[in-house]
Amino acid sequence: MKFAVIQFPGSNCDFDLLWAIRDVMGAEAEFVWHDEASLAGFDGVLIPGGFSYGDYLRCGAIASFANIMPEIIRLANEGKLVFGTCNGFQILVEAGLLPGGLIRNEKLKFVSKWQSLRVNNQTKFTSEFAENEGISLPIAHGEGHYIADEATLAELRANHQIAFTYDGENPNGSAEAIAGITNKAGNVLGMMPHPERAVEDLLGGSDGKKLFASILKNFLEVQA
Ligand SMILES: NC(=O)CC[C@H](N)C(=O)O
């Protein structure tokens, strides 16, 4: 299984994500520039954090029209793995691959800190965590306030699509303290926290590793 790590102008977690999946987890992965029009040969897509196109209009809004996006949408519709962290989550929402929206943090400030989270392990991205496991991951964003209408929130809850919630403090005012969601089919995940920044104790923690381990276990078996 080969992963594409997408690079946009302004991505700044691209090397971290490649490091996590390739060097720490041992999977095959390569950078793909946003202007490419093909993802032939790739079975999974990882979209990093950062400030794509300078966060103009809304975070992720311009990136969602990049040349590579129709290919990402194609893979998502084929049931292949698509994962976005932080700006990657924003791009997936803007592209319509995930429901709801992400707006300015409630307190209108960029938040950068380690954040406690609760994990729902009933998704293909989180199955290696314990049920309701408490973990800690870095967050670093200005537009992480998740919003959705009541019907969408009810559907997310009913289908177990809420993969991560903020525990204790809600750092950005997200509805139901949502930190990460999957699509209905379960093959697309977007999350504001940064698991790729927590894959080795040297980085301050390794709780993010189980997410990548879940990805490799569940998607590798299906697509091998
Ligand atoms: N770390 C990130 O990816 C930040 C995402 C986006 N630039 C924001 O501030 O919300």
The ligand as a Tripos MOL2 file, in Angstrom:
@<TRIPOS>MOLECULE
LIG
   10     9     1     0     0
SMALL
NO_CHARGES

@<TRIPOS>ATOM
      1 N1         -1.8010   23.6930   11.9020 N.am      1 LIG1
      2 C1         -2.6890   23.9200   10.9820 C.2       1 LIG1
      3 O1         -2.8640   23.1260   10.0520 O.2       1 LIG1
      4 C2         -3.4420   25.2110   11.0420 C.3       1 LIG1
      5 C3         -4.6130   25.2350   10.1210 C.3       1 LIG1
      6 C4         -5.0790   26.6300    9.7900 C.3       1 LIG1
      7 N2         -4.0290   27.3890    9.1840 N.3       1 LIG1
      8 C5         -5.6360   27.2870   11.0300 C.2       1 LIG1
      9 O2         -4.9890   28.1530   11.5820 O.co2     1 LIG1
     10 O3         -6.6930   26.9420   11.4800 O.co2     1 LIG1
@<TRIPOS>BOND
     1     1     2 1
     2     2     3 2
     3     2     4 1
     4     4     5 1
     5     5     6 1
     6     6     7 1
     7     6     8 1
     8     8     9 2
     9     8    10 1
@<TRIPOS>SUBSTRUCTURE
     1 LIG1         1 GROUP 0 **** ****
